[in-house]
Amino acid sequence: MVKGLDNVINGYSDIDEDFYEDLEETLIMGDMGVNATSRVMDNLRAMVKEQNVRSTEECRKLLIESIRNEMHTDEHAYDFENKKTVLFIIGVNGVGKTTSVGKLASIFKNKGKKVLVAAADTYRAAATEQLEEWAKRADVPIIKGSIGADPASVIYDSVNAAKAKDTDILIVDTAGRLHNKKNLMEELRKMNRILDQQLPEYGRENLIVLDAATGQNAMSQAKEFDDVADLTGIILTKMDGTSKGGIAVAICSELNIPVKFIGVGEQIDDLQRFDADEFVKALFDKEEEDPIDILTGKY
């Protein structure tokens, strides 16, 4: 996407309809999606006309501003880090959900928080084993149940443990299936009921984990899960050079759900807080050989 935009901007001397069409095609091909791209382009055209911009290089700055406007993040998006909170981690299998739970646990443990992990994906033995390994690496306790057990029972046990340990952050790994929304909704409803009743003093963050490399399929997943859970944020994984980048803009723009964390590698400290301003800079900073380096500062 970065190379494509540079090629378009450097390939034209004047701003004309062909220039706009090539820009639009590049954004769509970069996984920004039709709707978000249309809004960005409409805004860009209006600013170019209003400011009487003549050169494509000047247009670059307006394009950056237009994209940034689609990625606004509320100033209170990370307030949950400073109070007792349940992080409900949702997503389909294979997107990096369980590893994200482990990395989040490490982040908050290193910030001096009392962290507890709940292995509520009781349908796959591999998921529990994987989470146990991540909890060990993060040096945090884990609550688990037997394979095939009711996930709500794990939540109940986790709530009791959180109270007993005066836990600051309870991170819940949920089952990653989407084929039966009725069962998924009922499962989430039971978990939510227990948390609401037993931990009313805790805040709630419902975070969906999405694989950035899947492009618009990630958008579809976000829409599906937003129907059954009140999503408050997104963890975008595999932002290590394999993805096109635009999906982050599309999600923020179309669903009005902020990207809060990005995964840029396999190590335990490779989950970073997302910064929209730095992300947009990275897309257009021609001096950076590897834009991912300046996406955000690590904890």
Backbone bond lengths (Angstrom), bond angles and torsions (degrees), N, CA, C in turn:
res aa  C-N    CA-C-N  psi(-1)  N-CA   C-N-CA  omega(-1)  CA-C   N-CA-C  phi
1 M - - - 1.456 - - 1.518 110.45 -
2 V 1.336 116.89 -42.94 1.462 121.02 179.87 1.527 110.22 -61.60
3 K 1.333 116.34 -48.94 1.464 120.24 -179.90 1.524 110.79 -62.84
4 G 1.325 115.82 -39.63 1.452 119.43 -179.29 1.514 112.43 -62.85
5 L 1.326 116.62 -44.17 1.465 120.64 178.93 1.518 110.94 -65.00
6 D 1.326 116.86 -41.71 1.461 120.27 177.78 1.524 110.97 -61.47
7 N 1.331 115.99 -42.23 1.463 119.80 -180.00 1.522 111.56 -61.95
8 V 1.328 116.47 -41.18 1.466 119.91 179.66 1.527 110.39 -67.22
9 I 1.331 116.64 -49.32 1.462 120.82 -176.55 1.524 111.48 -63.85
10 N 1.334 116.17 -39.86 1.467 119.39 -179.55 1.525 112.63 -81.66
11 G 1.326 116.30 -15.35 1.463 119.78 -176.35 1.515 114.51 -88.27
12 Y 1.319 117.10 -6.10 1.458 121.06 179.31 1.523 110.39 -122.42
13 S 1.303 115.47 144.00 1.466 120.24 175.13 1.518 111.20 -99.61
14 D 1.328 115.88 -22.68 1.464 120.95 179.81 1.522 110.60 -124.68
15 I 1.333 114.35 155.17 1.459 120.47 176.78 1.524 107.93 -91.87
16 D 1.321 115.76 107.14 1.460 120.05 178.80 1.535 109.00 -134.47
17 E 1.306 116.07 -174.81 1.454 120.06 -175.07 1.530 111.49 -65.31
18 D 1.329 117.10 -36.00 1.469 119.95 177.19 1.527 110.93 -62.69
19 F 1.319 116.31 -39.50 1.470 121.77 178.19 1.530 110.21 -60.98
20 Y 1.327 116.18 -47.86 1.465 120.38 179.62 1.534 111.21 -62.10
21 E 1.324 116.79 -41.55 1.458 120.26 -178.77 1.520 111.73 -65.08
22 D 1.328 117.00 -39.29 1.467 120.13 178.48 1.528 111.32 -68.69
23 L 1.328 116.46 -38.32 1.470 119.95 175.88 1.522 110.17 -61.13
24 E 1.321 115.47 -47.45 1.465 120.99 -178.13 1.528 111.02 -60.79
25 E 1.316 117.23 -44.08 1.461 120.90 179.55 1.524 111.20 -62.79
26 T 1.336 116.72 -40.22 1.465 120.85 -179.56 1.525 111.24 -64.61
27 L 1.323 116.99 -40.90 1.466 120.59 179.43 1.528 111.00 -65.54
28 I 1.321 116.37 -42.31 1.464 119.92 179.59 1.530 110.20 -65.51
29 M 1.311 117.61 -43.04 1.459 121.73 179.21 1.529 111.46 -65.97
30 G 1.313 116.33 -22.31 1.464 121.16 177.65 1.513 112.92 -86.98
31 D 1.343 116.90 14.81 1.465 124.17 174.94 1.523 113.62 76.64
32 M 1.340 117.55 16.77 1.458 118.01 177.95 1.526 111.18 -74.16
33 G 1.319 116.67 -20.90 1.459 119.33 177.72 1.516 112.51 86.69
34 V 1.323 115.34 157.75 1.465 120.48 -174.87 1.520 111.83 -68.63
35 N 1.321 117.52 -45.89 1.462 120.29 -174.84 1.526 112.39 -65.58
36 A 1.346 116.46 -49.07 1.461 119.64 179.75 1.525 110.66 -64.34
37 T 1.332 116.27 -40.25 1.465 119.92 179.34 1.521 110.96 -62.64
38 S 1.322 117.01 -40.80 1.471 120.49 179.48 1.521 110.92 -61.43
39 R 1.322 116.44 -42.69 1.463 119.53 179.08 1.528 111.24 -65.36
40 V 1.328 115.87 -42.85 1.469 120.16 179.13 1.531 110.44 -61.80
41 M 1.313 116.27 -45.33 1.464 120.03 -177.49 1.528 111.79 -69.17
42 D 1.321 117.50 -39.77 1.477 120.13 177.56 1.527 110.26 -61.28
43 N 1.324 115.15 -43.68 1.464 119.77 178.95 1.525 110.69 -65.15
44 L 1.332 116.51 -40.66 1.466 120.77 179.70 1.523 111.08 -62.82
45 R 1.310 116.59 -46.77 1.466 120.11 179.77 1.533 111.14 -59.04
46 A 1.330 115.41 -41.81 1.466 119.51 -179.21 1.518 111.32 -64.67
47 M 1.336 116.84 -42.28 1.463 119.92 -179.67 1.525 111.69 -68.54
48 V 1.324 116.88 -38.74 1.475 120.34 178.16 1.528 110.25 -61.25
49 K 1.315 115.80 -43.34 1.472 120.14 -179.56 1.524 111.13 -69.13
50 E 1.336 115.96 -44.56 1.464 120.13 -177.47 1.523 111.90 -64.68
51 Q 1.335 116.65 -39.21 1.466 121.07 -176.73 1.529 112.61 -94.86
52 N 1.327 116.06 2.74 1.459 121.87 178.06 1.531 111.31 53.86
53 V 1.322 116.08 45.37 1.466 121.58 -179.82 1.526 108.99 -74.72
54 R 1.341 115.29 136.41 1.462 120.46 -175.53 1.530 113.50 -109.56
55 S 1.336 117.38 -38.89 1.462 120.04 -173.31 1.534 111.83 -96.79
56 T 1.325 114.85 152.71 1.458 119.48 178.67 1.528 111.19 -68.47
57 E 1.322 117.27 -28.95 1.462 119.97 179.36 1.524 110.59 -68.28
58 E 1.320 117.15 -38.19 1.467 120.47 174.19 1.528 109.84 -65.25
59 C 1.308 115.60 -34.42 1.469 120.97 -179.68 1.520 110.63 -65.18
60 R 1.340 117.40 -28.92 1.457 121.20 178.60 1.527 110.82 -56.31
61 K 1.327 116.86 -45.26 1.463 121.16 -178.44 1.527 111.03 -63.48
62 L 1.318 115.83 -38.95 1.463 119.34 179.21 1.527 111.00 -69.93
63 L 1.333 116.21 -34.35 1.465 119.90 177.07 1.522 110.55 -64.72
64 I 1.331 116.68 -41.74 1.461 120.99 176.50 1.527 110.33 -58.67
65 E 1.323 115.58 -45.42 1.469 120.14 -179.67 1.519 111.27 -64.09
66 S 1.323 116.51 -39.61 1.458 120.72 -179.04 1.522 111.43 -66.03
67 I 1.331 116.91 -41.73 1.468 120.35 178.12 1.514 110.69 -67.32
68 R 1.336 116.67 -41.98 1.466 119.93 -179.90 1.526 110.73 -60.48
69 N 1.311 116.96 -35.90 1.462 120.88 -179.81 1.528 112.41 -63.96
70 E 1.327 116.85 -23.12 1.461 121.11 179.02 1.527 112.02 -84.43
71 M 1.340 117.14 -5.78 1.462 120.46 -172.66 1.525 112.55 -121.39
72 H 1.294 116.37 30.42 1.461 120.22 -178.58 1.525 110.99 -60.35
73 T 1.329 116.14 137.30 1.463 122.47 177.71 1.519 108.53 -122.02
74 D 1.308 116.03 130.73 1.458 120.69 -179.49 1.524 110.77 -59.90
75 E 1.324 116.15 140.94 1.460 120.19 -177.45 1.528 112.35 -65.01
76 H 1.325 116.85 -16.29 1.466 120.38 -179.94 1.540 112.30 -101.31
77 A 1.327 116.68 14.88 1.470 121.20 -174.09 1.522 113.07 -59.58
78 Y 1.329 117.25 -27.80 1.460 120.17 -176.22 1.533 112.68 -113.11
79 D 1.313 115.69 18.93 1.469 119.08 178.12 1.524 111.86 -61.50
80 F 1.323 116.22 -27.90 1.468 119.88 -177.19 1.522 112.33 -61.02
81 E 1.321 117.66 -21.58 1.459 120.92 -177.87 1.529 112.04 -67.40
82 N 1.313 115.79 -19.34 1.462 119.87 -174.29 1.516 113.33 -107.95
83 K 1.324 116.48 16.37 1.467 119.56 176.86 1.523 108.71 -147.03
84 K 1.308 116.30 167.39 1.470 120.05 178.71 1.529 108.96 -63.97
85 T 1.327 114.86 127.04 1.463 119.35 -172.54 1.522 111.53 -145.93
86 V 1.330 114.88 145.44 1.459 121.71 169.13 1.520 108.05 -100.93
87 L 1.326 116.60 123.98 1.460 121.42 174.50 1.526 107.96 -99.56
88 F 1.312 116.20 111.69 1.458 123.67 -179.32 1.523 107.13 -95.07
89 I 1.327 118.23 110.12 1.460 121.44 -173.98 1.523 109.64 -100.98
90 I 1.331 115.83 120.83 1.450 123.48 -171.58 1.529 109.52 -123.40
91 G 1.328 117.01 151.60 1.459 120.05 175.34 1.516 111.49 157.47
92 V 1.319 116.35 163.62 1.460 120.76 179.72 1.521 109.36 -76.61
93 N 1.310 115.64 166.65 1.462 120.41 178.71 1.527 110.96 -67.16
94 G 1.323 115.23 144.33 1.455 120.36 173.33 1.509 116.41 91.06
95 V 1.329 117.96 2.05 1.467 119.80 -177.32 1.531 112.73 -95.64
96 G 1.338 116.91 -5.58 1.459 120.24 -177.97 1.515 112.83 99.09
97 K 1.328 116.14 24.57 1.465 121.27 -175.99 1.530 111.95 -65.25
98 T 1.321 116.61 -51.73 1.460 120.05 -177.07 1.528 111.90 -66.00
99 T 1.321 116.86 -39.72 1.465 119.18 177.88 1.523 110.88 -66.36
100 S 1.341 116.96 -33.56 1.470 120.04 177.30 1.521 110.76 -65.50
101 V 1.333 116.91 -36.77 1.463 120.66 176.48 1.524 109.56 -60.05
102 G 1.336 116.21 -46.27 1.464 120.01 179.42 1.508 112.55 -62.64
103 K 1.319 116.76 -40.43 1.462 120.48 -179.57 1.526 111.35 -69.21
104 L 1.331 116.59 -38.22 1.468 119.82 175.91 1.527 110.42 -62.87
105 A 1.319 115.45 -41.66 1.466 119.99 178.77 1.522 110.37 -58.94
106 S 1.320 116.46 -42.06 1.468 120.88 179.21 1.519 111.54 -65.69
107 I 1.332 116.22 -41.74 1.464 120.54 179.26 1.523 110.99 -56.50
108 F 1.334 116.01 -51.17 1.464 119.72 -174.59 1.524 112.13 -76.35
109 K 1.318 117.29 -30.31 1.471 119.62 174.49 1.537 109.32 -63.31
110 N 1.318 116.76 -41.96 1.464 120.59 179.73 1.521 112.34 -69.68
111 K 1.325 117.09 -19.52 1.461 120.95 176.00 1.525 112.01 -87.82
112 G 1.329 116.12 5.87 1.455 120.59 176.84 1.517 114.99 87.00
113 K 1.332 117.25 13.32 1.456 121.01 -179.67 1.529 110.84 -87.00
114 K 1.335 114.71 151.58 1.461 120.19 171.47 1.526 107.26 -85.89
115 V 1.322 115.83 115.04 1.465 121.51 -171.88 1.527 110.46 -114.97
116 L 1.323 115.47 140.45 1.455 121.89 174.96 1.521 108.41 -132.28
117 V 1.336 116.60 135.43 1.460 121.75 179.87 1.524 109.64 -109.53
118 A 1.342 116.14 136.60 1.466 121.61 178.64 1.517 109.57 -115.31
119 A 1.331 116.63 121.70 1.467 122.10 179.22 1.523 109.53 -89.67
120 A 1.337 116.79 79.18 1.465 121.52 -175.92 1.519 113.20 -90.03
121 D 1.333 117.40 4.01 1.459 120.04 170.19 1.524 107.20 -88.76
122 T 1.313 115.42 86.79 1.466 120.66 -174.44 1.519 112.97 -91.48
123 Y 1.331 116.27 4.57 1.461 119.37 -176.16 1.522 112.85 -89.89
124 R 1.315 116.59 -19.28 1.460 120.06 -178.67 1.525 109.64 -125.20
125 A 1.317 116.18 119.33 1.458 120.15 178.62 1.516 110.94 -61.17
126 A 1.331 116.45 -34.80 1.465 120.71 -178.39 1.523 111.24 -64.23
127 A 1.336 116.62 -33.84 1.461 119.91 -179.31 1.527 110.73 -65.88
128 T 1.324 116.24 -43.81 1.464 120.08 178.84 1.521 111.00 -65.54
129 E 1.322 116.73 -42.74 1.467 120.25 179.65 1.526 110.90 -63.35
130 Q 1.315 115.73 -41.26 1.460 119.86 179.81 1.529 110.92 -64.96
131 L 1.330 115.68 -42.10 1.459 119.13 -179.40 1.526 111.26 -68.14
132 E 1.328 116.69 -35.41 1.469 120.10 175.80 1.532 110.77 -59.16
133 E 1.324 115.75 -41.73 1.463 119.98 179.75 1.527 111.27 -65.62
134 W 1.332 116.69 -42.11 1.463 120.63 178.53 1.531 111.16 -66.80
135 A 1.328 117.02 -39.73 1.465 120.28 177.98 1.533 110.50 -62.69
136 K 1.319 115.43 -37.99 1.462 120.30 177.59 1.526 110.58 -64.26
137 R 1.325 116.58 -43.42 1.462 120.73 179.54 1.517 111.69 -65.45
138 A 1.338 115.98 -35.95 1.465 120.44 179.38 1.528 111.95 -82.63
139 D 1.329 116.08 -11.12 1.463 122.37 -179.73 1.525 111.66 61.73
140 V 1.346 115.02 50.93 1.460 121.26 177.16 1.526 108.58 -130.55
141 P 1.327 118.28 152.35 1.463 121.23 178.57 1.523 111.85 -72.98
142 I 1.327 115.99 156.30 1.462 121.40 -179.38 1.526 109.61 -134.51
143 I 1.335 115.83 141.87 1.457 122.53 174.73 1.519 107.27 -111.37
144 K 1.316 117.20 130.38 1.457 120.79 -178.21 1.521 109.78 -138.39
145 G 1.319 115.75 165.61 1.456 121.75 177.04 1.510 110.16 -125.22
146 S 1.294 116.93 178.37 1.458 120.91 178.49 1.524 109.84 -74.77
147 I 1.312 116.38 154.50 1.459 121.11 -179.01 1.525 110.27 -62.67
148 G 1.321 116.17 128.85 1.453 121.66 -179.30 1.518 114.38 89.61
149 A 1.329 116.92 -2.89 1.466 120.65 -179.91 1.527 110.66 -70.42
150 D 1.297 116.65 161.12 1.458 122.05 176.10 1.527 108.59 -64.50
151 P 1.345 118.40 121.09 1.463 120.42 -179.82 1.527 112.82 -56.64
152 A 1.335 116.26 -30.01 1.461 119.71 -179.74 1.525 111.37 -63.57
153 S 1.337 116.84 -29.17 1.466 119.41 178.45 1.522 110.93 -67.50
154 V 1.331 116.13 -33.81 1.465 120.21 176.31 1.524 109.96 -67.91
155 I 1.313 115.95 -39.07 1.464 119.87 177.75 1.531 110.37 -62.70
156 Y 1.314 115.76 -43.38 1.464 119.88 -179.85 1.528 110.48 -61.41
157 D 1.323 117.25 -45.64 1.462 120.86 178.73 1.535 110.72 -63.82
158 S 1.315 115.97 -37.61 1.466 120.72 -179.27 1.528 110.82 -67.40
159 V 1.326 115.84 -38.73 1.467 120.19 177.79 1.525 110.37 -61.07
160 N 1.320 116.37 -46.26 1.464 120.06 178.91 1.523 111.82 -62.40
161 A 1.329 115.84 -40.40 1.463 119.91 178.64 1.519 111.00 -66.99
162 A 1.336 116.85 -39.38 1.463 121.02 179.62 1.529 111.01 -62.21
163 K 1.327 115.81 -40.53 1.464 119.99 177.42 1.521 110.88 -65.16
164 A 1.324 115.61 -46.01 1.468 120.17 -176.65 1.517 111.95 -64.30
165 K 1.340 117.00 -34.85 1.462 121.53 -176.29 1.531 112.50 -95.78
166 D 1.339 116.30 1.18 1.468 120.81 -176.37 1.531 110.13 52.36
167 T 1.316 115.33 51.24 1.465 122.67 -175.41 1.522 111.58 -69.52
168 D 1.328 114.92 139.81 1.466 120.51 176.63 1.525 111.51 -86.89
169 I 1.327 116.08 -44.59 1.460 121.44 -176.25 1.525 109.56 -127.61
170 L 1.335 116.16 117.08 1.456 122.15 173.99 1.516 107.56 -103.83
171 I 1.350 117.20 119.03 1.464 121.71 -177.61 1.524 108.85 -109.86
172 V 1.329 116.15 121.48 1.464 121.88 -175.07 1.524 110.39 -109.01
173 D 1.330 115.96 121.53 1.456 121.88 174.16 1.521 108.11 -93.60
174 T 1.325 117.92 120.23 1.464 121.94 -176.73 1.524 111.02 -104.99
175 A 1.325 115.91 167.99 1.464 121.17 179.73 1.522 110.53 -64.60
176 G 1.310 115.95 143.14 1.456 120.35 -174.89 1.505 113.82 -105.12
177 R 1.295 117.38 55.71 1.456 118.81 179.32 1.528 109.29 -123.05
178 L 1.330 115.44 153.51 1.454 120.27 -175.75 1.527 112.19 -132.71
179 H 1.330 116.96 -1.76 1.460 119.59 -171.32 1.520 113.33 -73.38
180 N 1.315 118.07 -19.27 1.456 119.57 179.98 1.524 109.01 -131.05
181 K 1.332 116.25 91.50 1.460 120.17 -174.35 1.523 112.78 -65.53
182 K 1.334 116.79 -30.43 1.462 119.23 -179.48 1.516 110.64 -62.78
183 N 1.344 116.53 -48.35 1.461 119.79 178.31 1.518 111.87 -65.35
184 L 1.321 116.25 -39.58 1.459 120.67 179.32 1.522 110.64 -61.58
185 M 1.320 116.29 -45.19 1.458 120.33 -179.96 1.528 111.45 -62.77
186 E 1.310 116.09 -43.46 1.456 120.01 179.87 1.524 110.85 -64.32
187 E 1.321 115.91 -39.79 1.454 120.15 179.06 1.531 110.75 -63.46
188 L 1.317 116.20 -46.16 1.465 120.57 179.04 1.525 110.87 -64.60
189 R 1.339 115.72 -37.70 1.460 119.64 179.79 1.534 111.03 -62.85
190 K 1.325 116.46 -43.05 1.469 120.44 178.80 1.525 111.23 -63.48
191 M 1.319 116.33 -43.12 1.462 120.06 178.95 1.524 110.79 -63.34
192 N 1.318 115.93 -44.90 1.460 120.49 -179.02 1.524 111.41 -62.69
193 R 1.328 116.13 -39.35 1.458 120.34 -179.28 1.533 110.99 -62.28
194 I 1.321 115.65 -43.46 1.469 120.01 178.99 1.521 110.43 -63.78
195 L 1.329 115.79 -45.79 1.470 119.71 -178.63 1.527 111.20 -64.49
196 D 1.329 116.68 -42.38 1.472 120.23 -179.99 1.525 111.59 -63.84
197 Q 1.333 115.37 -39.95 1.461 119.39 -176.61 1.528 112.44 -77.41
198 Q 1.323 115.93 -40.11 1.457 120.26 -171.92 1.533 114.38 -95.01
199 L 1.330 116.74 -22.33 1.472 120.04 -179.45 1.534 110.38 -130.99
200 P 1.317 117.03 56.49 1.469 119.38 -177.33 1.522 113.42 -65.04
201 E 1.322 116.27 -21.43 1.470 119.58 -178.35 1.527 112.38 -82.65
202 Y 1.324 117.03 -6.93 1.463 120.79 -179.07 1.535 110.69 -92.23
203 G 1.317 115.43 143.29 1.456 120.47 171.61 1.519 109.27 -77.54
204 R 1.333 116.64 174.43 1.462 120.31 -177.71 1.517 110.49 -137.31
205 E 1.312 115.63 132.94 1.452 122.58 171.99 1.525 108.08 -125.30
206 N 1.318 116.72 116.46 1.459 121.88 175.47 1.526 107.87 -98.90
207 L 1.320 116.33 103.59 1.460 121.74 -174.41 1.524 110.39 -109.43
208 I 1.311 116.57 126.23 1.465 120.50 176.27 1.524 109.25 -97.27
209 V 1.319 115.85 136.14 1.456 121.52 177.92 1.523 108.71 -96.98
210 L 1.335 116.32 126.46 1.456 122.24 -178.51 1.522 109.82 -127.15
211 D 1.318 115.56 142.00 1.459 122.26 177.05 1.526 108.13 -87.15
212 A 1.344 117.40 112.26 1.463 121.17 -176.58 1.522 112.42 -60.71
213 A 1.335 116.87 -28.14 1.462 120.70 -176.66 1.523 112.54 -70.74
214 T 1.338 117.54 -14.44 1.469 119.84 -179.61 1.517 112.47 -85.70
215 G 1.322 117.40 -3.38 1.465 120.84 174.22 1.511 113.49 60.54
216 Q 1.335 115.16 -129.78 1.459 120.52 -174.72 1.522 113.13 -65.17
217 N 1.323 118.34 -18.66 1.461 120.46 174.64 1.521 110.20 -64.36
218 A 1.326 116.38 -32.60 1.468 120.70 176.26 1.521 110.27 -63.50
219 M 1.322 116.03 -37.42 1.463 120.55 177.59 1.525 110.42 -62.25
220 S 1.324 116.45 -43.08 1.466 120.61 179.70 1.519 111.04 -62.21
221 Q 1.319 117.12 -41.85 1.461 120.93 178.42 1.521 111.16 -61.90
222 A 1.326 115.93 -43.54 1.469 120.18 -179.87 1.526 110.72 -60.70
223 K 1.321 116.61 -41.81 1.463 120.57 179.54 1.527 111.04 -64.48
224 E 1.329 116.80 -42.53 1.465 120.84 -179.31 1.521 111.12 -62.19
225 F 1.327 116.48 -47.35 1.460 119.56 -176.92 1.525 111.96 -73.37
226 D 1.322 116.92 -28.63 1.458 119.04 178.39 1.520 110.41 -66.65
227 D 1.330 116.96 -22.62 1.463 121.18 177.66 1.522 111.86 -72.05
228 V 1.340 117.24 -26.81 1.462 119.96 -176.35 1.522 112.80 -111.46
229 A 1.316 116.92 -7.11 1.468 120.40 178.22 1.518 108.47 -146.58
230 D 1.292 115.84 144.65 1.464 120.62 179.96 1.523 108.12 -82.01
231 L 1.319 116.13 88.83 1.458 120.79 -175.60 1.527 111.10 -68.33
232 T 1.321 115.78 134.99 1.466 120.81 179.04 1.520 112.38 -111.63
233 G 1.335 116.58 -10.39 1.451 118.66 -179.25 1.510 111.99 -173.99
234 I 1.317 115.05 170.72 1.457 122.03 -176.45 1.521 110.37 -128.81
235 I 1.326 115.09 139.61 1.459 122.06 169.27 1.522 106.01 -107.63
236 L 1.320 116.63 114.88 1.461 121.61 -177.03 1.522 108.45 -101.60
237 T 1.332 116.25 112.20 1.465 120.84 -175.30 1.531 111.59 -97.53
238 K 1.320 114.82 167.20 1.469 123.41 176.74 1.522 112.28 61.09
239 M 1.338 115.30 37.47 1.463 121.19 173.63 1.526 109.10 -90.93
240 D 1.325 115.47 49.52 1.461 120.49 -175.18 1.515 112.39 -110.64
241 G 1.310 116.90 24.20 1.444 120.75 178.08 1.516 113.40 111.29
242 T 1.331 118.03 -13.11 1.459 120.35 -178.70 1.523 111.69 -85.46
243 S 1.324 117.53 -19.61 1.459 120.54 -176.52 1.525 110.73 -95.43
244 K 1.321 115.04 163.70 1.460 120.03 -177.68 1.519 112.67 -86.97
245 G 1.312 117.93 -17.56 1.461 120.57 172.96 1.510 115.76 98.45
246 G 1.339 117.03 -36.44 1.455 119.57 -173.07 1.508 114.83 -68.17
247 I 1.334 118.24 -20.50 1.458 120.31 -177.80 1.525 111.27 -60.93
248 A 1.330 117.62 -30.45 1.470 120.37 177.58 1.522 110.44 -62.38
249 V 1.323 116.56 -40.20 1.464 120.98 177.99 1.521 110.19 -67.49
250 A 1.315 116.01 -44.08 1.469 120.57 -177.30 1.521 111.66 -60.50
251 I 1.318 116.25 -44.91 1.465 120.65 -177.69 1.520 111.03 -64.87
252 C 1.328 116.09 -48.01 1.471 119.50 179.64 1.521 110.96 -60.69
253 S 1.318 116.47 -40.26 1.459 121.55 -175.54 1.515 112.65 -73.73
254 E 1.328 116.78 -50.67 1.458 120.61 -172.01 1.523 113.81 -79.74
255 L 1.328 117.09 -37.14 1.458 120.08 -175.60 1.523 112.95 -100.92
256 N 1.323 116.41 -9.85 1.461 120.92 -178.24 1.526 111.43 55.56
257 I 1.333 115.47 36.80 1.461 122.50 176.29 1.521 107.32 -117.46
258 P 1.307 118.86 122.93 1.466 119.58 -175.17 1.522 112.97 -75.20
259 V 1.325 116.20 142.95 1.455 121.37 167.65 1.524 106.37 -77.05
260 K 1.326 117.39 121.44 1.466 120.30 -175.90 1.524 113.09 -105.22
261 F 1.321 116.71 -29.28 1.465 120.20 178.94 1.519 109.32 -139.71
262 I 1.336 116.02 150.83 1.451 120.97 174.11 1.521 109.43 -130.09
263 G 1.320 115.16 142.66 1.454 121.04 176.19 1.514 109.40 -100.56
264 V 1.330 116.96 126.53 1.463 120.80 -175.19 1.517 112.40 -121.79
265 G 1.327 117.38 16.91 1.453 120.24 -179.57 1.511 111.22 174.37
266 E 1.326 116.03 -175.13 1.457 121.70 -174.27 1.526 113.68 -97.82
267 Q 1.330 117.24 -12.82 1.459 119.72 -176.23 1.526 110.91 -76.18
268 I 1.315 116.41 162.15 1.460 121.01 -173.70 1.524 112.56 -66.10
269 D 1.335 117.22 -24.12 1.465 119.46 179.65 1.530 112.27 -99.69
270 D 1.332 116.92 16.33 1.459 120.75 -178.22 1.522 113.46 -94.63
271 L 1.321 116.72 27.90 1.462 121.61 170.11 1.523 106.40 -114.44
272 Q 1.317 116.31 124.10 1.452 120.71 -171.76 1.525 111.50 -125.28
273 R 1.305 114.24 152.84 1.460 119.39 174.37 1.529 108.51 -69.42
274 F 1.320 115.73 136.51 1.461 120.84 -176.52 1.521 110.73 -86.40
275 D 1.325 115.84 136.71 1.456 122.35 177.57 1.523 107.30 -126.73
276 A 1.325 116.87 111.11 1.463 120.85 -175.44 1.520 111.94 -61.78
277 D 1.330 117.76 -39.86 1.467 120.43 179.94 1.520 110.93 -61.86
278 E 1.325 116.19 -44.91 1.464 119.46 179.92 1.526 110.89 -68.63
279 F 1.324 116.32 -33.58 1.459 119.89 178.31 1.523 110.49 -62.49
280 V 1.326 116.78 -47.10 1.461 120.27 -178.91 1.529 110.27 -66.84
281 K 1.324 116.62 -38.59 1.472 119.41 175.73 1.521 110.13 -58.33
282 A 1.333 115.13 -43.03 1.462 120.01 -176.87 1.527 111.24 -63.51
283 L 1.327 116.72 -34.28 1.460 120.03 179.71 1.520 112.24 -65.58
284 F 1.335 116.69 -28.49 1.457 119.48 -171.44 1.520 114.81 -120.29
285 D 1.325 117.92 -0.66 1.455 120.13 -178.82 1.527 109.02 -78.20
286 K 1.320 116.32 104.96 1.461 120.91 -174.48 1.525 112.81 -72.86
287 E 1.331 117.44 -14.67 1.450 119.86 -179.02 1.512 112.17 -84.78
288 E 1.317 116.78 -13.33 1.456 120.13 -178.63 1.521 110.27 -89.79
289 E 1.330 117.48 121.87 1.454 120.83 177.21 1.526 110.57 -73.07
290 D 1.318 115.97 -34.65 1.458 120.51 -179.57 1.518 108.44 -126.28
291 P 1.349 118.58 94.69 1.469 121.88 -174.96 1.515 113.99 -57.03
292 I 1.325 118.32 -26.27 1.465 119.39 -175.92 1.531 111.48 -63.72
293 D 1.336 116.56 -23.58 1.466 119.86 -176.64 1.523 112.10 -62.96
294 I 1.344 118.16 -27.94 1.457 118.97 -176.26 1.517 112.63 -111.97
295 L 1.320 116.11 16.77 1.465 117.68 177.84 1.513 111.36 -58.84
296 T 1.301 115.70 -42.20 1.467 119.35 -177.04 1.515 109.66 -168.61
297 G 1.306 116.44 158.82 1.447 120.28 174.58 1.522 109.56 -86.10
298 K 1.327 117.41 144.39 1.456 120.20 178.96 1.515 109.77 -76.49
299 Y 1.319 114.76 163.31 1.451 119.58 176.49 1.514 108.48 -65.79
